Amino acid sequence: MTAPGFRPAARTLAGLALLLAGLAGMAPAPGGGVTARLGGITVTATGLRPGPGGTLTASMQVRTTGPPSDQLDAAIAAGGVAVAVYHQQVDVAQISDLADCGGGRPPATLVRQWLHYAPLPVPGRSAGPAEATLTVRPVTPLASGGILAITLYFAQAGPVTLRLRVVR
């Protein structure tokens, strides 16, 4: 049984937390991720999970409610670390610098280094979301539950910061 007056206080506190998250342009999303809004742009990202070689990865969707499209030009993590944004399949045979590796496939490290430097197009509201995978190697290792701030720079909308929790 709860103490008298506790439930209304808990509801008020929960409402205040949601209000503050909304004012900051960020709210919790399912699976330990977040949703952030900036003007007509809405970004939803999962929590960060361990990836290869000490990296952390998250899945992301970007939508715009406006008719014009936008594009994600860059993503930077706390400490000035570049974040790779993987969003399209590329045929390695079409890239002459990578395809000429003695007839064999180029090493995976070389492919990862080259294939994430294109902007992420965000179509206008009539199309579906733009989807991508974020990959980052933080300056200092983060334990489960730690939070890493990643700022996304859009050509039209400007910057929006995601605070992603590390989930293991």
TORPA-4810 file (N, C-alpha, C, O; in nm, 3 decimals):
<nodes>
NODE_1_0.085_-0.118_0.000_0.000_0.000_0.000_0.089_0.123_0.000_0.190_0.126_0.070_M
NODE_2_0.054_0.225_-0.076_0.135_0.346_-0.083_0.089_0.448_0.020_-0.027_0.449_0.059_T
NODE_3_0.179_0.531_0.061_0.148_0.636_0.158_0.056_0.739_0.095_0.067_0.766_-0.024_A
NODE_4_-0.036_0.798_0.174_-0.126_0.899_0.118_-0.046_1.014_0.058_0.052_1.060_0.115_P
NODE_5_-0.090_1.058_-0.058_-0.024_1.170_-0.124_0.097_1.132_-0.207_0.153_1.216_-0.276_G
NODE_6_0.140_1.004_-0.200_0.260_0.963_-0.274_0.231_0.954_-0.424_0.312_1.001_-0.504_F
NODE_7_0.121_0.894_-0.462_0.091_0.877_-0.604_0.082_1.010_-0.678_0.145_1.023_-0.783_R
NODE_8_0.009_1.108_-0.628_0.006_1.236_-0.700_0.144_1.299_-0.711_0.177_1.359_-0.813_P
NODE_9_0.225_1.284_-0.607_0.360_1.341_-0.612_0.445_1.269_-0.717_0.521_1.333_-0.790_A
NODE_10_0.431_1.137_-0.724_0.507_1.060_-0.823_0.464_1.097_-0.964_0.547_1.112_-1.053_A
NODE_11_0.332_1.112_-0.985_0.284_1.151_-1.117_0.333_1.290_-1.154_0.371_1.315_-1.269_R
NODE_12_0.332_1.380_-1.058_0.380_1.516_-1.083_0.528_1.514_-1.121_0.570_1.583_-1.214_T
NODE_13_0.606_1.435_-1.048_0.750_1.425_-1.077_0.774_1.364_-1.214_0.860_1.412_-1.288_L
NODE_14_0.699_1.258_-1.249_0.713_1.196_-1.382_0.674_1.295_-1.491_0.741_1.304_-1.594_A
NODE_15_0.566_1.369_-1.469_0.523_1.470_-1.567_0.627_1.578_-1.585_0.652_1.622_-1.698_G
NODE_16_0.689_1.621_-1.476_0.794_1.723_-1.482_0.914_1.671_-1.561_0.973_1.746_-1.640_L
NODE_17_0.950_1.545_-1.541_1.063_1.487_-1.616_1.033_1.485_-1.765_1.120_1.518_-1.846_A
NODE_18_0.910_1.445_-1.802_0.874_1.444_-1.945_0.872_1.585_-2.002_0.914_1.606_-2.116_L
NODE_19_0.824_1.681_-1.924_0.821_1.820_-1.970_0.963_1.871_-1.994_0.990_1.935_-2.096_L
NODE_20_1.053_1.843_-1.901_1.192_1.889_-1.917_1.258_1.821_-2.036_1.333_1.885_-2.110_L
NODE_21_1.231_1.691_-2.056_1.286_1.622_-2.172_1.233_1.683_-2.300_1.309_1.700_-2.396_A
NODE_22_1.106_1.718_-2.304_1.047_1.781_-2.422_1.106_1.918_-2.448_1.131_1.954_-2.563_G
NODE_23_1.128_1.995_-2.341_1.187_2.128_-2.358_1.329_2.118_-2.410_1.374_2.204_-2.486_L
NODE_24_1.400_2.015_-2.371_1.537_1.996_-2.417_1.541_1.937_-2.557_1.648_1.926_-2.617_A
NODE_25_1.423_1.899_-2.611_1.419_1.841_-2.746_1.456_1.695_-2.748_1.483_1.640_-2.855_G
NODE_26_1.458_1.631_-2.631_1.499_1.492_-2.625_1.407_1.417_-2.530_1.367_1.471_-2.427_M
NODE_27_1.374_1.293_-2.564_1.291_1.210_-2.479_1.340_1.066_-2.490_1.401_1.029_-2.590_A
NODE_28_1.314_0.985_-2.387_1.354_0.844_-2.396_1.283_0.775_-2.511_1.168_0.806_-2.542_P
NODE_29_1.351_0.681_-2.573_1.293_0.599_-2.678_1.303_0.454_-2.634_1.384_0.422_-2.546_A
NODE_30_1.224_0.366_-2.692_1.232_0.225_-2.653_1.372_0.169_-2.672_1.444_0.212_-2.762_P
NODE_31_1.412_0.073_-2.586_1.541_0.006_-2.600_1.659_0.086_-2.552_1.771_0.060_-2.595_G
NODE_32_1.639_0.183_-2.463_1.750_0.259_-2.408_1.800_0.369_-2.499_1.904_0.428_-2.472_G
NODE_33_1.729_0.398_-2.606_1.769_0.503_-2.698_1.704_0.636_-2.665_1.646_0.653_-2.557_G
NODE_34_1.713_0.729_-2.757_1.654_0.861_-2.738_1.588_0.908_-2.867_1.617_0.859_-2.976_V
NODE_35_1.499_1.005_-2.851_1.440_1.076_-2.963_1.468_1.224_-2.942_1.441_1.277_-2.835_T
NODE_36_1.523_1.290_-3.043_1.552_1.433_-3.035_1.485_1.504_-3.151_1.475_1.449_-3.261_A
NODE_37_1.439_1.627_-3.126_1.373_1.706_-3.229_1.441_1.841_-3.242_1.482_1.902_-3.143_R
NODE_38_1.451_1.886_-3.365_1.505_2.019_-3.394_1.427_2.072_-3.514_1.447_2.026_-3.626_L
NODE_39_1.340_2.168_-3.490_1.255_2.217_-3.598_1.174_2.102_-3.654_1.104_2.034_-3.579_G
NODE_40_1.182_2.079_-3.784_1.108_1.971_-3.848_1.181_1.837_-3.848_1.128_1.739_-3.899_G
NODE_41_1.302_1.832_-3.793_1.382_1.709_-3.792_1.356_1.631_-3.664_1.357_1.688_-3.555_I
NODE_42_1.332_1.499_-3.677_1.320_1.409_-3.563_1.422_1.298_-3.581_1.424_1.231_-3.684_T
NODE_43_1.506_1.278_-3.480_1.608_1.174_-3.483_1.577_1.075_-3.371_1.560_1.114_-3.256_V
NODE_44_1.570_0.946_-3.407_1.552_0.840_-3.308_1.672_0.748_-3.319_1.708_0.703_-3.427_T
NODE_45_1.736_0.721_-3.204_1.854_0.635_-3.204_1.845_0.535_-3.089_1.791_0.565_-2.983_A
NODE_46_1.900_0.417_-3.112_1.906_0.315_-3.008_2.021_0.349_-2.913_2.098_0.441_-2.938_T
NODE_47_2.030_0.274_-2.805_2.146_0.287_-2.718_2.270_0.236_-2.789_2.260_0.163_-2.887_G
NODE_48_2.386_0.275_-2.739_2.513_0.232_-2.798_2.548_0.092_-2.750_2.539_0.061_-2.631_L
NODE_49_2.587_0.007_-2.844_2.626_-0.131_-2.811_2.771_-0.152_-2.853_2.818_-0.087_-2.947_R
NODE_50_2.841_-0.242_-2.784_2.981_-0.269_-2.822_2.990_-0.321_-2.965_2.912_-0.406_-3.007_P
NODE_51_3.088_-0.268_-3.039_3.114_-0.310_-3.175_3.256_-0.362_-3.186_3.323_-0.383_-3.085_G
NODE_52_3.303_-0.384_-3.308_3.438_-0.438_-3.327_3.547_-0.337_-3.288_3.530_-0.216_-3.306_P
NODE_53_3.655_-0.387_-3.236_3.774_-0.305_-3.209_3.752_-0.191_-3.109_3.812_-0.085_-3.125_G
NODE_54_3.670_-0.212_-3.009_3.650_-0.108_-2.908_3.555_0.004_-2.949_3.548_0.107_-2.882_G
NODE_55_3.482_-0.016_-3.058_3.386_0.085_-3.102_3.253_0.064_-3.033_3.228_-0.041_-2.974_T
NODE_56_3.168_0.164_-3.043_3.029_0.156_-2.999_2.942_0.187_-3.119_2.975_0.274_-3.199_L
NODE_57_2.830_0.115_-3.134_2.741_0.138_-3.248_2.598_0.159_-3.202_2.556_0.109_-3.098_T
NODE_58_2.524_0.234_-3.282_2.381_0.258_-3.259_2.311_0.266_-3.393_2.371_0.306_-3.492_A
NODE_59_2.186_0.229_-3.396_2.103_0.247_-3.516_2.028_0.378_-3.503_1.989_0.417_-3.393_S
NODE_60_2.006_0.445_-3.615_1.943_0.577_-3.612_1.845_0.590_-3.728_1.868_0.538_-3.837_M
NODE_61_1.734_0.661_-3.703_1.640_0.700_-3.806_1.620_0.850_-3.799_1.610_0.907_-3.690_Q
NODE_62_1.613_0.915_-3.916_1.591_1.060_-3.922_1.471_1.084_-4.012_1.464_1.033_-4.124_V
NODE_63_1.378_1.164_-3.963_1.260_1.204_-4.040_1.250_1.356_-4.040_1.301_1.423_-3.951_R
NODE_64_1.184_1.408_-4.142_1.153_1.550_-4.142_1.004_1.567_-4.168_0.946_1.495_-4.250_T
NODE_65_0.942_1.661_-4.098_0.800_1.686_-4.116_0.774_1.790_-4.224_0.660_1.810_-4.265_T
NODE_66_0.878_1.855_-4.269_0.863_1.957_-4.372_0.875_1.897_-4.510_0.930_1.788_-4.527_G
NODE_67_0.823_1.968_-4.611_0.835_1.917_-4.747_0.978_1.919_-4.801_1.014_1.831_-4.880_P
NODE_68_1.062_2.017_-4.761_1.198_2.013_-4.817_1.281_1.904_-4.750_1.259_1.868_-4.634_P
NODE_69_1.376_1.853_-4.825_1.467_1.754_-4.769_1.582_1.824_-4.697_1.596_1.946_-4.706_S
NODE_70_1.662_1.748_-4.628_1.779_1.799_-4.557_1.887_1.692_-4.572_1.864_1.591_-4.637_D
NODE_71_2.001_1.714_-4.513_2.104_1.611_-4.512_2.191_1.626_-4.388_2.217_1.737_-4.341_Q
NODE_72_2.234_1.511_-4.337_2.326_1.507_-4.224_2.466_1.514_-4.282_2.510_1.424_-4.353_L
NODE_73_2.538_1.623_-4.251_2.671_1.643_-4.307_2.783_1.585_-4.222_2.885_1.540_-4.275_D
NODE_74_2.766_1.584_-4.089_2.872_1.537_-4.000_2.814_1.496_-3.866_2.705_1.540_-3.828_A
NODE_75_2.887_1.410_-3.796_2.851_1.369_-3.661_2.980_1.367_-3.579_3.078_1.304_-3.616_A
NODE_76_2.977_1.437_-3.465_3.095_1.448_-3.379_3.056_1.407_-3.237_2.955_1.453_-3.185_I
NODE_77_3.137_1.322_-3.174_3.113_1.279_-3.036_3.189_1.371_-2.941_3.275_1.448_-2.981_A
NODE_78_3.154_1.359_-2.814_3.223_1.436_-2.710_3.373_1.413_-2.722_3.417_1.300_-2.747_A
NODE_79_3.451_1.517_-2.704_3.596_1.508_-2.718_3.643_1.531_-2.860_3.762_1.518_-2.888_G
NODE_80_3.550_1.566_-2.951_3.588_1.596_-3.089_3.612_1.475_-3.176_3.671_1.487_-3.283_G
NODE_81_3.566_1.358_-3.133_3.586_1.236_-3.209_3.484_1.226_-3.322_3.364_1.243_-3.299_V
NODE_82_3.531_1.197_-3.444_3.441_1.181_-3.558_3.359_1.054_-3.542_3.409_0.952_-3.494_A
NODE_83_3.234_1.061_-3.581_3.143_0.947_-3.576_3.117_0.903_-3.720_3.078_0.985_-3.803_V
NODE_84_3.138_0.776_-3.749_3.110_0.723_-3.882_2.960_0.703_-3.896_2.896_0.651_-3.805_A
NODE_85_2.904_0.744_-4.009_2.761_0.729_-4.038_2.749_0.639_-4.160_2.768_0.685_-4.273_V
NODE_86_2.717_0.511_-4.138_2.704_0.416_-4.248_2.558_0.412_-4.289_2.471_0.383_-4.206_Y
NODE_87_2.529_0.440_-4.417_2.391_0.447_-4.457_2.359_0.392_-4.594_2.243_0.397_-4.636_H
NODE_88_2.455_0.340_-4.664_2.423_0.286_-4.796_2.517_0.173_-4.831_2.630_0.167_-4.783_Q
NODE_89_2.467_0.084_-4.916_2.551_-0.024_-4.966_2.632_0.030_-5.083_2.579_0.100_-5.170_Q
NODE_90_2.760_-0.002_-5.086_2.845_0.043_-5.195_2.912_-0.079_-5.256_2.965_-0.165_-5.185_V
NODE_91_2.910_-0.086_-5.387_2.977_-0.194_-5.457_3.125_-0.159_-5.465_3.163_-0.065_-5.534_D
NODE_92_3.207_-0.235_-5.396_3.350_-0.207_-5.389_3.413_-0.206_-5.528_3.511_-0.136_-5.550_V
NODE_93_3.359_-0.283_-5.620_3.415_-0.288_-5.756_3.400_-0.154_-5.828_3.472_-0.129_-5.924_A
NODE_94_3.309_-0.067_-5.783_3.290_0.062_-5.846_3.389_0.167_-5.798_3.398_0.275_-5.856_Q
NODE_95_3.464_0.135_-5.695_3.561_0.231_-5.641_3.699_0.184_-5.682_3.751_0.086_-5.628_I
NODE_96_3.759_0.254_-5.777_3.884_0.206_-5.836_3.996_0.190_-5.734_4.074_0.096_-5.743_S
NODE_97_4.006_0.279_-5.636_4.114_0.269_-5.536_4.101_0.143_-5.451_4.201_0.091_-5.402_D
NODE_98_3.978_0.093_-5.434_3.957_-0.025_-5.351_3.950_-0.153_-5.433_3.985_-0.261_-5.385_L
NODE_99_3.905_-0.142_-5.557_3.885_-0.261_-5.639_4.016_-0.319_-5.691_4.021_-0.437_-5.726_A
NODE_100_4.122_-0.240_-5.697_4.248_-0.286_-5.753_4.341_-0.334_-5.641_4.443_-0.271_-5.613_D
NODE_101_4.303_-0.444_-5.579_4.385_-0.501_-5.470_4.438_-0.637_-5.512_4.427_-0.734_-5.437_C
NODE_102_4.495_-0.644_-5.631_4.553_-0.769_-5.679_4.448_-0.874_-5.712_4.474_-0.994_-5.704_G
NODE_103_4.329_-0.829_-5.749_4.224_-0.923_-5.786_4.144_-0.975_-5.669_4.038_-1.035_-5.689_G
NODE_104_4.190_-0.952_-5.547_4.115_-1.000_-5.430_4.030_-0.889_-5.370_4.031_-0.775_-5.415_G
NODE_105_3.957_-0.926_-5.267_3.875_-0.824_-5.198_3.966_-0.741_-5.107_4.060_-0.794_-5.048_R
NODE_106_3.938_-0.612_-5.096_4.019_-0.528_-5.008_3.997_-0.567_-4.862_3.892_-0.621_-4.826_P
NODE_107_4.095_-0.540_-4.778_4.080_-0.573_-4.636_3.963_-0.495_-4.574_3.935_-0.382_-4.614_P
NODE_108_3.895_-0.557_-4.476_3.779_-0.495_-4.412_3.814_-0.360_-4.349_3.731_-0.269_-4.349_A
NODE_109_3.936_-0.346_-4.295_3.974_-0.219_-4.233_3.978_-0.107_-4.336_3.942_0.007_-4.304_T
NODE_110_4.020_-0.138_-4.456_4.024_-0.038_-4.563_3.883_0.001_-4.606_3.855_0.119_-4.630_L
NODE_111_3.794_-0.097_-4.616_3.656_-0.070_-4.655_3.589_0.018_-4.550_3.522_0.115_-4.584_V
NODE_112_3.606_-0.015_-4.421_3.545_0.066_-4.315_3.596_0.208_-4.317_3.521_0.301_-4.286_R
NODE_113_3.721_0.228_-4.351_3.780_0.362_-4.353_3.722_0.445_-4.468_3.706_0.567_-4.453_Q
NODE_114_3.691_0.385_-4.580_3.651_0.461_-4.698_3.502_0.480_-4.716_3.461_0.579_-4.777_W
NODE_115_3.419_0.392_-4.666_3.280_0.391_-4.708_3.182_0.468_-4.618_3.063_0.439_-4.622_L
NODE_116_3.227_0.562_-4.539_3.132_0.635_-4.454_3.140_0.786_-4.470_3.091_0.859_-4.384_H
NODE_117_3.200_0.834_-4.575_3.222_0.979_-4.585_3.118_1.055_-4.667_3.141_1.171_-4.699_Y
NODE_118_3.007_0.994_-4.702_2.903_1.065_-4.779_2.798_1.121_-4.683_2.772_1.062_-4.578_A
NODE_119_2.737_1.234_-4.718_2.628_1.287_-4.634_2.509_1.191_-4.635_2.490_1.115_-4.730_P
NODE_120_2.429_1.196_-4.529_2.307_1.114_-4.519_2.189_1.198_-4.568_2.150_1.292_-4.500_L
NODE_121_2.132_1.165_-4.685_2.016_1.242_-4.732_1.893_1.211_-4.646_1.866_1.095_-4.615_P
NODE_122_1.819_1.316_-4.609_1.694_1.302_-4.533_1.582_1.352_-4.624_1.569_1.472_-4.645_V
NODE_123_1.500_1.259_-4.677_1.396_1.302_-4.770_1.287_1.382_-4.701_1.270_1.374_-4.579_P
NODE_124_1.212_1.460_-4.779_1.099_1.536_-4.726_0.993_1.444_-4.668_1.005_1.321_-4.676_G
NODE_125_0.889_1.501_-4.612_0.789_1.424_-4.537_0.715_1.320_-4.619_0.657_1.227_-4.562_R
NODE_126_0.715_1.330_-4.750_0.641_1.233_-4.830_0.713_1.099_-4.841_0.651_1.000_-4.881_S
NODE_127_0.839_1.093_-4.805_0.916_0.969_-4.813_0.938_0.913_-4.672_0.909_0.980_-4.572_A
NODE_128_0.989_0.792_-4.664_1.016_0.729_-4.535_1.139_0.787_-4.468_1.199_0.881_-4.520_G
NODE_129_1.176_0.733_-4.352_1.290_0.786_-4.280_1.422_0.750_-4.346_1.432_0.652_-4.421_P
NODE_130_1.524_0.830_-4.318_1.661_0.795_-4.355_1.714_0.709_-4.240_1.697_0.743_-4.124_A
NODE_131_1.778_0.598_-4.273_1.831_0.508_-4.171_1.981_0.497_-4.184_2.035_0.498_-4.295_E
NODE_132_2.047_0.487_-4.069_2.193_0.476_-4.069_2.240_0.406_-3.943_2.164_0.389_-3.848_A
NODE_133_2.366_0.365_-3.944_2.431_0.309_-3.827_2.543_0.405_-3.787_2.626_0.442_-3.870_T
NODE_134_2.545_0.444_-3.660_2.652_0.529_-3.607_2.758_0.439_-3.546_2.725_0.344_-3.475_L
NODE_135_2.885_0.468_-3.572_2.996_0.393_-3.512_3.098_0.493_-3.462_3.138_0.584_-3.536_T
NODE_136_3.139_0.477_-3.337_3.233_0.571_-3.276_3.328_0.496_-3.183_3.291_0.396_-3.121_V
NODE_137_3.449_0.546_-3.174_3.546_0.496_-3.076_3.568_0.610_-2.976_3.642_0.704_-3.005_R
NODE_138_3.503_0.601_-2.858_3.513_0.712_-2.762_3.657_0.737_-2.716_3.742_0.647_-2.721_P
NODE_139_3.683_0.860_-2.673_3.816_0.898_-2.624_3.853_0.812_-2.504_3.966_0.763_-2.495_V
NODE_140_3.759_0.793_-2.413_3.781_0.706_-2.297_3.673_0.599_-2.299_3.559_0.626_-2.336_T
NODE_141_3.707_0.476_-2.258_3.607_0.369_-2.258_3.489_0.405_-2.168_3.506_0.466_-2.063_P
NODE_142_3.369_0.366_-2.211_3.248_0.391_-2.133_3.193_0.260_-2.082_3.181_0.163_-2.157_L
NODE_143_3.158_0.257_-1.955_3.097_0.139_-1.895_2.949_0.135_-1.931_2.892_0.235_-1.975_A
NODE_144_2.888_0.020_-1.913_2.744_0.008_-1.934_2.672_0.111_-1.849_2.703_0.127_-1.730_S
NODE_145_2.578_0.180_-1.908_2.506_0.286_-1.837_2.566_0.423_-1.857_2.502_0.524_-1.829_G
NODE_146_2.690_0.429_-1.906_2.754_0.557_-1.935_2.684_0.626_-2.051_2.614_0.562_-2.130_G
NODE_147_2.702_0.756_-2.062_2.635_0.833_-2.167_2.739_0.904_-2.253_2.834_0.963_-2.201_I
NODE_148_2.719_0.898_-2.383_2.807_0.967_-2.479_2.722_1.066_-2.558_2.621_1.028_-2.617_L
NODE_149_2.764_1.191_-2.560_2.696_1.295_-2.638_2.750_1.293_-2.781_2.871_1.299_-2.802_A
NODE_150_2.659_1.284_-2.877_2.694_1.288_-3.019_2.614_1.401_-3.082_2.491_1.402_-3.074_I
NODE_151_2.684_1.495_-3.146_2.617_1.607_-3.212_2.610_1.580_-3.361_2.711_1.552_-3.426_T
NODE_152_2.488_1.588_-3.415_2.462_1.568_-3.557_2.447_1.706_-3.621_2.373_1.790_-3.569_L
NODE_153_2.514_1.729_-3.732_2.510_1.858_-3.801_2.433_1.845_-3.932_2.481_1.781_-4.027_Y
NODE_154_2.313_1.905_-3.938_2.230_1.902_-4.057_2.250_2.030_-4.137_2.268_2.137_-4.080_F
NODE_155_2.247_2.018_-4.270_2.271_2.132_-4.359_2.169_2.243_-4.338_2.207_2.360_-4.334_A
NODE_156_2.042_2.210_-4.326_1.937_2.312_-4.312_1.897_2.335_-4.167_1.889_2.450_-4.123_Q
NODE_157_1.873_2.228_-4.092_1.819_2.240_-3.956_1.924_2.285_-3.855_1.889_2.349_-3.755_A
NODE_158_2.052_2.254_-3.878_2.156_2.289_-3.782_2.193_2.171_-3.694_2.162_2.057_-3.728_G
NODE_159_2.258_2.196_-3.580_2.305_2.086_-3.495_2.200_2.038_-3.394_2.121_2.118_-3.342_P
NODE_160_2.200_1.909_-3.368_2.118_1.850_-3.263_2.206_1.748_-3.191_2.279_1.672_-3.254_V
NODE_161_2.198_1.747_-3.057_2.283_1.658_-2.978_2.200_1.544_-2.920_2.095_1.566_-2.860_T
NODE_162_2.251_1.423_-2.938_2.192_1.302_-2.880_2.279_1.262_-2.761_2.402_1.266_-2.770_L
NODE_163_2.218_1.225_-2.653_2.290_1.172_-2.538_2.254_1.024_-2.529_2.151_0.987_-2.474_R
NODE_164_2.343_0.940_-2.584_2.315_0.797_-2.597_2.378_0.718_-2.483_2.496_0.734_-2.450_L
NODE_165_2.297_0.633_-2.424_2.341_0.547_-2.314_2.407_0.420_-2.371_2.362_0.366_-2.472_R
NODE_166_2.513_0.374_-2.305_2.579_0.251_-2.344_2.502_0.135_-2.280_2.484_0.131_-2.159_V
NODE_167_2.458_0.041_-2.365_2.387_-0.077_-2.317_2.466_-0.200_-2.360_2.516_-0.206_-2.472_V
NODE_168_2.476_-0.294_-2.274_2.555_-0.416_-2.304_2.466_-0.537_-2.301_2.513_-0.648_-2.324_R
</nodes>
